[in-house]
Amino acid sequence: MTPTNGLKLISLIPGCGYGDGSCQYAAGLEAIGVPVSWLPVRDDSADLLPRSIATNDIPHPIRSKLEALYNRKIDASAFLLEVPPYRWNDHWLQAEPDLRPYCRVAWETDRLPSQWLNVLNGYERIFVPSNFNKSVFENNGITAPVQVVPHIAREMVPSDTSLNLGQITEEDFVFYTIGAWTTRKNMETTIRAFLDGFTHDDPVALVVKTEVFDQVALGQATPVQRNSSESIRLSTAWALAKILSDYPQPAKVHLISGRICPGQIDQLHQRGDCFISLSHSEGWGLGAFEAALAANPVVITGWGGQLDFLGRDYPLLVDFDLRCTSAYPADGFFLHADDASWAAPRRSHATELMRAVFQSNQSDRRWASTRASALKEQYSAENVCTDLARAMGLQNVRHSR
């Protein structure tokens, strides 16, 4: 076989959709015969991260592969940039003028930031995770070709290290959610929808996997508040305590804040019975996707990229109303725009769906298991990476289709 021209893949590290996705693409492309050099960069600069830091949060099935691909010297003909378009795009376009430029990006409202247009239109092709994103990009001034490249159905390997779930018992039906405590992720509404439907008399629990800080509160805080003894009020533990105080007999809610290893995330998918998310939108919805791969029902807002893998007729989509993003508090993770909208999920409908899943556990499990098998085939690394390689003109790939 004639050697394939190689690819430089520049990305954030795991822990976000960009980083998690890029690691799977790097390993998948290499597996089908595309030489890859993986260049993980910092969130706040274009500097290359040390190998030990960059690979720390990579799932075990592909960690050794990524260690071997780290800053590898190859004969490259293209580069793929997997960072938000306002971060270091000009740097890489100027640094690699002889390589065909591609980028992969996601967005979560119905309007792109105007400052993205000139940057994105400088690429030969733009990859997005969902048809929702493709429509938004094409309807908002992007003239470069836009192509859907979904996330890969990765192999899940639960950790041998036990995940501490506090007072949750084996008999409890476990709802769970995974996400940063940001305006877009809408964690408070997600938690309240659960507490509206259950009390401590019900054999249920909610696990909230999030960060240490409440980014919504942090975005409103002054520098003095952030650095004083009062900073505890900016924590997700404080935010959760405030929510629970509104319910006289709340059902169990267990908070996991801060980083845990990928294998423990897989443990959570394994132990959980139903994933819930009332986010305002998703470019793809990686937490929901992995929950579906783990054969768990997913109760989620019915607007966004998650419709690609769940389907528009999915029975657990939460009703919503479109609302202007400027009505919501800024948190540093999304850009306000008076002409941009996203979904406001209807909390009462989410509660109703959670109750229905709880009451029909076994039938939902059987149905979700059948769906999981189909998703693993459709979004296999081989299928996704073959399409990605061909779209970048890297044609000499091994594939059995």
N, C-alpha and C positions, 0 to 999 in steps of 0.2 A: 504494500500500500504506500502511495506517495504521502510523505509526511504532511500533516495538516498545519496550516499557518496557525500560530498560537494566539492566545488572548491574555492581555493584562486585565485582571479583574480588581478594581479598586473599590473598597467598600468600608462601611462602618463595621464594628465588631458585633458579635451576637449580643442579644439583649434587647434588640429592636427589630422591626420587620425587615429593614434594609440589611442588617447584619446577619440575621437568621437565614434569610433567603439566599444571600450571596454565598454563604458557606456551602449550602446544598447545591447551588449551581456550579460552584468551583469543582466540587467532588464529582458531580454528575457529568460535567463536560469532560473532565479528565477521563472518566470511565468510558466514554464513547469515542475517545481518540483525539480530543482537542487538547493540546498542551496548554496549561494554564499557569500563570504566575499570579499568585494572590497577594494583593497589597492592601492590608488593613490599615486604615488611617484613624486618627483621633477625631473625636466629635467636634473639637474646637480648633483644628488646624489640619493642614494637608500632610503633616509629618507622619511617617511610617511608624506604627507601633512596634515595640519589641515583640518577638515571637512568643515569649512566655506569657505576656499579657494578652495578646491577640487570640491565643488558642485556649485560654483558661475556661471559657464558657461554651466551648464547642461540644456538642453531643459526642459521646464516646465512639459511636460507629464510624464517624468521619474525622475525628480529631487527628489521628496519625496521618491521614491523607492531606489535611490542610497544613500540618506541620511540614510535610514534604513539599507542598506547593508554595510556601511562604517565600516571597521575593525571589522566586526561582528565575534563573537566566534562561530565556527562551527566545526563539525567533518569532516575534509577534507581528501580526498584521492589523490588529484591532485592539481597542480597549473598551471595556464596559465599566461605566461609573455608576456605583450604587450608593449615592448619597443624595440628600435633598438638593435641589438645583440652586439654592442660594448659598451652598457651601462648597467652595473650592473648585467649581466647574471651570472657571477661567484658567485657574492654575494648571489643570490637567490638559485642557485644550491647547494651551501654549507649550506645555512640557512635552507633549507627544504629537507634534504636528504631522509626523509621517504615518501615524496609525489612523485607521478608520474609527471615528468616534461614535460610540453608542452610550446611551444611559438608560437606567431603569429607575422609575420614580412612581410615587403614589400620591394621591390627594384625596381629601375627604369631604369637600363641599361641592356645590354645583358650579362654582366659579373659580378659575385659577387666579392666583396672585398675578397682577399685571407685570411685575418685575421678573416673572419666570419666562415670559414669552421669548425675549431676545436670546436668553441663555439656551432654552430648550430647542429653539429653531436652528441652533448651530450644530445640532447632532445629525448624523446620517439617518438614524432611526431611533425612536423612543419606545422603550418597552414599559408596559404598565401591567399590573397584576390582574385587572378585571375589565369586563366590558363596561361596567359603570365608569371606570376611569377613562377608558377609550372614548366614550361618548363625551365626557366632560372636557377632555383635552381637545378633541376635534371640534367641539362647539365653542371653544374659547380662544381661538386665534393661533393654535398650533398648526403650522404648515408642514413640518417634517412628518414622515410616515409614523403612525402610532400602531403598535402591535401588542396584543395581549400575550403575556408570558406569565402563567400562574405560578403560585408557590408549589413546591415539590412535596409530595406525601412522604415525609421522612420516616425512617425506621425509629420506633419508640423503644427505649430500653430503660425501664424503671430502675432507679438506683437501689443498691443494697442497703444504703443508709436510710434508716426509717425516717419518714416525714412526720414531724410532731403535729398532730391534729387536736391537741388539747383534750377537751371533754367529749369529743365526738366518739361514739361507740360504733361497733360493727352493725348494730341494728338500725342506725340512723340512715335515712335517705339524705344523700349529700348533694346539695346544689353547690356550684362553685363558679367563681369568676376570676379572670386573670387580666390585669391591665394596670397601667399607671393611673394615679388618682389625678386625672386632668379633667378639664371642662369637657373635652370631646368624649372621653370614656364614660363620663356620667355615672361615676361609681355610687354617689349618694342615692340617686334615683333607683339604681339597680338594687341596692341594699334595702331601701324602703319598700320596693315592690315585693321583695321576699318577706319582710317583716309585716307587711299589710296582710299577708295570706296565712301566716303561721304564728303560733305562740309556743311557749316552752312546754306545753302539753302535747305537742306534735312530735313524733319521732323523726325530726328533720334537723338539718344544720346547713349553714352556708359558710363556705370557706372563701375568704377574700385574699387573693394573692396580689399584692401591690407593692408600692415603694414605701420608704420611710416617711417621706414628706408629702403632704397634701399640696399639690402644685397649684390648685386654685387659690388656697389661702396664701401660699408663698407668693403668688403673682400679685396679690393685693397688699402684701406686707411692706413696711418701710425697712430700710437697711438696719435701723436700730432694732426693730422687732425681730429681724432675722438673726441677729447676733447677740440677743439678750437671753436672760434666763427664761423669758416668756416664749422662746422658740418652740417649746413643747406644744404650744397651741397651733403650730404649723405642721404637726405630725399627723399621719393617717390614723394613729391610735386615738388621738384627741378627736379627730373628725368622726370616727366610728363611735366613740363614747357619747358624743353629742347626739348622734342619730339614735342610739339605743335608749337614751334618756327620755325620748318621746314615746316609748312603748312600755307600758306597765308590766307586761309579761312577755318579753321578747323571746323568740326562738333563738337557738344557739347560733352565734356568729363567731367564727374563728379567724383572726387576722394573721396573715403571714406577710410581714413587711421586709423589704430589702431583698437582696439576691439569694437565690437558692440554685443549686446545680441543675442542669438540664434533666438529669435522671430523676430528680425530685419533682420537677414539673410533670414528667411522665408518670410518676407515682400518683400525682394528683389527678391526672386524667384517668388513671387506672382505678383509683378509689372513688372518684366522683360518679354520681348517677345522672346529673344533668348540668350542662354548662349554661350560664345565663349572662347576658350582656345587653344593657340598654344604652349602648353607645349611640351618639348622635349620627355617626357614620363610620364606615370602614372602607379603606381602599381595597382590602382583601378580607381581613378578619382572621389572623393567624390562630388566635386562641380558639375561636369557634371551629376553624378548620381542623385543628388537631383534636379537638373534642369529638368532632364527627368521625375522624379517622379511628378514634378510640371506641367507636360505637356508642357514644353517648348522645342522647337527645340534646338539642340546642334551642333554647328560648332566646331570641335575639330580635332587635329592631329590624323591620322589614324594608330597609333602604340602605343600599351600599353594595360594595363588592362581594359580600357574602352570598348574594343571590346567585352568583355563578356556580358555586358548589352545593348550595342548598336547594336552589330552584325557587322560582316565583310562587309555586304552588305548595311550598313547604308548610306544613300545618302549624308550626310553632313560631311563625313570624309575628312580631308585635306590631299592632297598628300604630300609626304615627301621623303627625302633621308637620309640614315643612315650615320652618321658622328661620328668620334672618339670624345669622351668627352674631351680629352686633348686639343682640339682646342678651348675650351670655358673657360672663366674666372672662377677661383675658387671663391667660396663665403662662404665656411664653411658649406654648406648644402649638398654637394656631394663630393665624392672622385674621383679625377682625375685618369684615368688609360689609358695607351697607347693602351691597347687591348680591351677597352670597348667602345661600341657605343650606341647611341640613335638617335632619329629622329630629322631631321632638316625640319620642315614644310615649305611648299612652300607658301610664303606670298601672292603671286598673286592669287593662287587658293583659299586661305581663303577669300580674298576680293571678289572674284567671287561668292563664296557660300553665303557670307553675303548679297550681293546684291540680290541674288536669293531668300533668305528667306524674305528679306524686301519686295520684289515685289509680293510674294505669301503667305502673312501672314496667311490668313484664312485657306487655304488648309493645310499648315504646322501645324497649331494649331490643326485641327481636327485629323490629323494623329498622332501627338504627344500625344493627349489625349487618344486615343485608346491604344497606346503603354504604357502609364503611368499605366493604369489599370492592364495590364499584369505584369508589373514590380513589382507592389505592392503585387500581389499574389505570384509571384515567389520568391521574396526576403522578405517575411513576417518574422517577428521575430520568429514565431512558426516554420516555415519551416527551417530557417537557424540554429536556436538554437537547434532544435532536432538533426539535422545532426552533429552539433558540440559536443553535449553532448555524443552522441553515439560513436563518434570518440575518445573521451577521456575515454570510458568505463563507462560512467555514464548512465546506461541503463534504470533505472526506471523513465522514464519521461512521462508526460501526453502529448498525441498528438492525433489529430483527423484524421490524414492521414490514 
